[in-house]
Amino acid sequence: MQDKPAEGSPPERVSFGPLAEAWWRKPAAQRIAAVMVLLAAATLQYFLVNVPVGDVGQTAKFSPAKVKATDELVSFDSPESGADPFSFAYAQAAESNEQKMLVDAYFDQAALSEETLHRLAALGVHAPSAPGPISYVTSTAHDATCSTAFHVDTANAAGDAHTVQFFQSEIAPSDRHRLLEVKTAGLDSTVTLSSSGSFAPGGGSPCRIVLRASTWEQPLQGFLTVKVKVAAGSSFRFRWEAADVKPTGWSSSGAPVRLVMFGSPLKQSFKAVAMQIMPSDVPSGRPVRGTLVATSQRKEVPLTVDSFLVGTDRIEFGASGRGRVLENGKVISRTNLIEAINQYPLIAALFGAANVALLGWSKRKFFPPRSDRDDKS
């Protein structure tokens, strides 16, 4: 049995073997170790100066980000609008000096809701219930105004992963028009459309609506709410047209205007875990060049989309928050932690002292003091 060390005696010296100790005593070995430590410290400080996560807004790529009509789309992963699940809406501004807009809606594959079918049946109108193309086209009576509002509610249809894409599938025919197309993945949508306005001369609604479902067509007046069910993966689009004289801002350059609001109560911002601008003609799953991608640093703290504008030839949105931004696969978001450390004098002094001590130790390995050289000789 091995004898235990006596209490109070110093601990035994850990030995790595005579060969290792003999190697470490050699000046060449100590210089190699010093170089390796210096390289490790320099690499660490390089990464501290170039941390790939930073403020998304400071990249200047989202102030605002511009999505070219028909050429690009913007995709938002796991969007949150303050309401659960994601929702967005448009309503005509109440101010008299705001531009009056007509709004149409088109659905590639959708179905009228049971509620809408019952309301139409109560009026003696029997609409088809089967899914198919649907359109909601508005116009106004002479010398009257009509405003159409819509509200899009979504429901998670395929677990936690869900995405909303915004794009423009066609070029606006003039600067009096605004276009927005929507497509979701993992989210079913319910689109509520309602039109109203001042009463036309002689009574009645000033709104003239043509509701089409496949080959079925029915003219309607305003004040009848229509709900449309859209399955995940099917596109639908909105088309705005200025109904009166163009004010300042509706220029031939197609300056964007704020049209869409998010969540309940309605606000101008929403959140997303990630966002991506990419060419609209690239099949999913393939490597994409010409992309701009922003991903939040943590899923629990998503990025904020603080503005969303729709123009005749583009979509513009601003984003902020902590995350990683890649352009064509290259990281362009950076944070300089050394610069942040220098804002705190005590921490900066300790950091500087550590660097000085490391350099001094490395210098001694290459240029030992005379006393050390004499001892070794």
C-alpha positions in Angstrom: 0.0 0.0 0.0 1.3 3.5 -0.9 2.0 5.7 2.0 -0.2 8.8 2.3 1.6 12.2 2.6 1.7 13.5 6.1 -0.8 16.2 7.0 0.5 19.7 6.5 3.2 18.6 4.1 3.4 20.5 0.8 1.6 18.9 -2.2 3.7 16.8 -4.5 5.1 18.6 -7.5 3.3 17.6 -10.7 5.8 16.3 -13.2 5.3 15.9 -17.0 8.3 13.7 -17.3 12.0 14.4 -17.7 11.7 14.7 -21.5 9.0 17.3 -21.4 10.8 19.3 -18.7 14.0 19.1 -20.6 12.2 20.3 -23.8 10.6 23.3 -22.0 14.0 24.4 -20.6 15.3 24.9 -24.1 15.1 28.6 -25.3 13.8 27.6 -28.7 10.8 25.8 -27.2 10.0 28.8 -25.0 10.2 31.1 -28.0 7.9 28.8 -30.0 5.4 28.9 -27.1 5.6 32.7 -26.8 4.9 33.1 -30.5 1.9 30.7 -30.3 0.5 32.6 -27.3 1.0 36.0 -29.1 -0.8 34.6 -32.2 -3.7 33.3 -30.1 -4.0 36.7 -28.3 -3.8 38.6 -31.6 -6.5 36.3 -33.1 -8.8 36.7 -30.1 -8.5 40.5 -30.3 -9.1 40.5 -34.1 -12.4 38.7 -33.5 -13.2 41.1 -30.6 -12.8 43.9 -33.1 -14.8 42.1 -35.8 -17.6 40.3 -34.0 -20.0 39.3 -36.8 -23.1 40.2 -34.8 -24.0 43.9 -34.7 -26.8 46.5 -35.0 -28.7 45.6 -38.2 -29.7 49.3 -38.7 -26.0 50.4 -38.7 -25.2 48.4 -41.8 -27.1 51.0 -43.9 -28.7 48.1 -45.8 -32.0 48.5 -43.9 -32.4 52.2 -43.8 -34.4 51.5 -45.8 -34.0 48.2 -47.6 -35.4 48.4 -51.2 -37.1 45.5 -52.9 -37.3 45.9 -56.7 -40.7 45.2 -58.2 -41.1 42.0 -60.1 -37.4 41.2 -59.7 -37.1 40.5 -56.0 -39.1 39.4 -53.0 -38.8 39.9 -49.2 -39.3 37.0 -46.9 -39.9 37.3 -43.1 -39.4 34.2 -40.9 -41.6 33.7 -37.9 -43.2 37.2 -38.1 -44.9 38.6 -35.0 -47.2 41.7 -35.1 -48.1 42.0 -31.4 -51.0 39.8 -32.0 -50.7 36.0 -32.1 -50.7 35.0 -34.9 -49.4 37.5 -37.4 -51.8 40.0 -39.0 -51.8 43.1 -41.1 -54.3 45.5 -42.5 -55.1 48.6 -44.5 -57.7 51.3 -44.0 -58.3 54.6 -45.8 -56.9 57.5 -43.8 -59.7 59.6 -42.3 -58.1 63.0 -43.1 -59.9 64.8 -45.9 -56.6 65.9 -47.5 -55.3 62.3 -47.8 -55.4 60.6 -51.2 -58.6 58.7 -51.8 -57.9 55.1 -52.9 -59.8 52.3 -54.6 -58.7 48.9 -53.5 -59.1 45.6 -55.4 -58.1 42.1 -54.2 -57.2 39.0 -56.2 -56.8 35.4 -55.0 -55.2 32.6 -57.0 -56.8 29.8 -55.1 -59.2 30.6 -52.3 -62.8 30.0 -51.0 -65.5 32.3 -49.6 -66.0 31.8 -45.9 -69.1 30.1 -44.5 -70.1 33.4 -42.9 -70.0 35.2 -46.3 -71.9 32.4 -48.0 -74.7 32.6 -45.4 -74.8 36.4 -45.7 -75.1 36.2 -49.5 -77.7 33.4 -49.2 -79.8 35.7 -46.9 -79.8 38.2 -49.8 -80.9 35.5 -52.3 -77.5 35.1 -53.8 -76.0 31.6 -53.9 -72.2 31.7 -54.3 -70.0 28.7 -55.0 -68.2 27.2 -51.9 -65.5 25.3 -53.8 -62.0 26.8 -53.9 -60.9 28.6 -57.0 -59.8 32.0 -58.3 -61.6 34.9 -56.5 -61.5 38.7 -57.2 -63.0 41.7 -55.4 -63.0 44.7 -57.7 -64.3 48.1 -56.6 -65.5 51.3 -58.3 -67.6 54.3 -57.2 -70.8 55.9 -58.2 -70.6 59.3 -59.9 -69.4 62.2 -57.7 -69.1 59.9 -54.7 -66.2 58.3 -52.7 -65.7 54.8 -51.6 -63.0 53.4 -49.4 -62.1 49.8 -48.9 -60.4 48.3 -45.9 -58.9 44.9 -45.6 -57.6 42.9 -42.7 -55.4 39.7 -43.0 -55.4 37.3 -40.1 -53.2 34.2 -40.2 -53.3 30.8 -38.4 -50.4 28.5 -38.0 -51.0 25.6 -40.3 -47.8 23.6 -40.2 -46.2 23.7 -36.7 -43.8 26.4 -35.6 -42.0 27.2 -38.8 -43.8 29.9 -40.9 -42.9 32.6 -43.4 -44.6 35.5 -45.0 -43.4 36.8 -48.4 -44.2 40.2 -49.9 -43.5 41.1 -53.6 -45.0 42.6 -56.7 -45.8 40.1 -59.5 -46.5 42.8 -62.1 -45.4 46.4 -62.9 -47.8 49.1 -61.9 -49.5 50.6 -65.0 -49.0 54.1 -63.7 -47.8 56.2 -60.7 -51.4 56.3 -59.5 -51.2 52.6 -58.6 -49.7 50.6 -55.8 -49.4 46.8 -55.8 -48.6 44.2 -53.1 -48.6 40.4 -53.4 -48.5 38.1 -50.4 -47.6 34.4 -50.1 -47.3 32.5 -46.9 -45.7 29.2 -45.9 -47.1 27.4 -42.9 -49.8 30.0 -42.4 -53.5 29.9 -43.5 -55.0 33.3 -44.1 -58.4 34.9 -43.7 -58.8 38.1 -45.6 -61.7 40.4 -44.6 -62.8 43.0 -47.1 -65.2 45.9 -46.4 -66.1 48.9 -48.5 -68.1 52.0 -47.4 -68.4 55.7 -48.2 -70.7 58.7 -48.2 -74.2 58.0 -49.5 -74.6 58.6 -53.2 -77.3 61.1 -54.4 -80.7 59.4 -54.3 -79.5 57.1 -51.5 -77.6 53.8 -51.6 -74.0 53.0 -51.2 -71.5 54.8 -53.4 -69.4 51.6 -53.7 -69.8 49.4 -56.7 -68.3 45.9 -56.1 -68.0 43.0 -58.5 -67.3 39.7 -56.7 -66.1 36.8 -58.8 -65.5 33.2 -57.7 -64.3 31.0 -60.6 -66.9 31.5 -63.4 -69.6 32.9 -60.9 -70.0 36.7 -60.8 -72.1 39.0 -58.7 -72.4 42.8 -58.5 -72.7 44.1 -54.9 -73.0 47.4 -53.1 -70.9 48.5 -50.1 -71.5 47.7 -46.5 -71.4 43.9 -47.1 -68.3 42.4 -45.5 -66.6 39.6 -47.5 -64.3 37.1 -46.0 -62.0 34.9 -48.1 -60.1 31.8 -46.9 -56.6 31.3 -48.3 -54.6 28.1 -47.7 -50.9 28.3 -47.0 -48.8 28.4 -50.2 -51.4 30.2 -52.3 -50.8 33.8 -53.4 -53.1 36.8 -53.1 -52.6 40.4 -54.1 -53.9 43.9 -53.4 -54.1 46.7 -55.9 -54.6 50.4 -55.0 -55.6 53.1 -57.4 -55.7 56.8 -56.7 -59.3 57.9 -57.1 -58.9 61.7 -57.2 -56.3 64.4 -58.0 -52.7 63.4 -57.1 -51.3 65.3 -54.1 -47.6 66.0 -53.5 -45.9 62.7 -53.1 -47.7 60.9 -55.8 -45.0 61.8 -58.3 -44.1 60.2 -61.6 -41.1 58.6 -59.8 -43.5 56.5 -57.8 -42.6 57.6 -54.3 -43.7 55.0 -51.8 -46.5 55.7 -49.4 -47.4 54.0 -46.1 -50.3 51.7 -46.8 -50.1 48.7 -44.5 -50.4 48.5 -40.7 -49.7 45.5 -38.5 -51.2 43.7 -35.5 -54.0 44.7 -33.2 -54.1 47.6 -32.3 -52.8 48.6 -35.7 -49.2 49.9 -35.6 -46.5 50.6 -38.1 -44.0 47.9 -37.0 -43.7 44.1 -36.5 -41.0 41.7 -35.6 -39.3 38.7 -37.4 -36.6 36.3 -36.5 -35.0 36.6 -39.9 -35.6 38.5 -43.2 -34.3 37.9 -46.7 -34.3 39.8 -49.9 -33.8 37.5 -52.9 -34.5 37.3 -56.6 -38.0 36.2 -57.2 -37.2 33.8 -60.0 -34.9 31.5 -58.1 -36.3 28.1 -57.1 -36.3 27.4 -53.4 -33.5 25.3 -52.0 -30.9 26.5 -54.5 -27.9 28.7 -53.6 -28.9 32.3 -54.2 -26.6 35.2 -55.2 -27.7 38.8 -54.9 -29.3 38.2 -51.5 -29.5 40.3 -48.4 -30.1 38.2 -45.2 -30.6 39.4 -41.6 -31.0 37.0 -38.7 -31.6 38.0 -35.1 -28.9 37.2 -32.6 -31.4 35.2 -30.5 -34.8 33.9 -31.5 -36.2 35.2 -28.2 -35.3 38.7 -29.3 -36.4 39.1 -32.9 -35.6 42.0 -35.2 -38.0 44.9 -35.6 -39.4 46.0 -38.9 -40.2 49.6 -38.1 -41.5 50.8 -41.4 -43.2 49.2 -44.4 -43.9 51.3 -47.6 -45.3 50.3 -50.9 -44.4 52.1 -54.1 -45.3 51.7 -57.8 -42.0 49.9 -58.5 -40.7 48.8 -55.2 -41.3 47.9 -51.6 -39.3 49.6 -48.9 -38.9 48.7 -45.2 -36.6 49.6 -42.3 -35.2 47.1 -39.8 -33.3 47.3 -36.5 -32.1 45.1 -33.7 -29.1 42.9 -32.9 -28.2 40.3 -35.5 -26.1 39.0 -38.3 -26.3 40.5 -41.8 -25.0 38.7 -44.9 -24.8 40.2 -48.4 -24.1 37.6 -51.1 -22.9 35.2 -48.4 -20.5 37.7 -46.8 -21.0 39.1 -43.3 -21.3 42.9 -43.3 -22.5 43.4 -39.7 -19.7 44.1 -37.3 -19.3 45.1 -33.6 -16.0 46.4 -32.2 -15.9 45.1 -28.6 -12.5 46.6 -28.0 -14.0 50.0 -28.7 -16.8 49.3 -26.3 -14.2 48.2 -23.6 -12.3 51.5 -24.1 -15.4 53.4 -22.9 -14.8 52.0 -19.4 -11.4 53.4 -18.0 -10.9 50.7 -15.4 -11.6 47.7 -17.6 -9.6 49.4 -20.4 -6.6 49.8 -18.0 -6.8 46.1 -16.9 -7.0 45.1 -20.6 -4.0 47.2 -21.5 -2.0 45.9 -18.5 -2.7 42.4 -19.6 -1.4 43.2 -23.1 1.8 44.8 -21.7 2.4 41.9 -19.4 2.0 39.4 -22.3 4.4 41.4 -24.5 6.9 41.7 -21.6 6.8 37.9 -21.0 7.3 37.2 -24.7 10.2 39.7 -24.9 12.0 37.9 -22.1 11.7 34.6 -23.9 13.6 36.1 -26.9 15.8 38.5 -25.0 16.3 37.1 -21.5 17.9 39.4 -18.9 21.7 39.2 -18.4 21.3 37.5 -15.0 19.2 34.6 -16.6 21.8 34.2 -19.4 24.6 34.0 -16.8 22.7 31.4 -14.8 22.2 29.2 -17.9 25.8 29.6 -18.9 
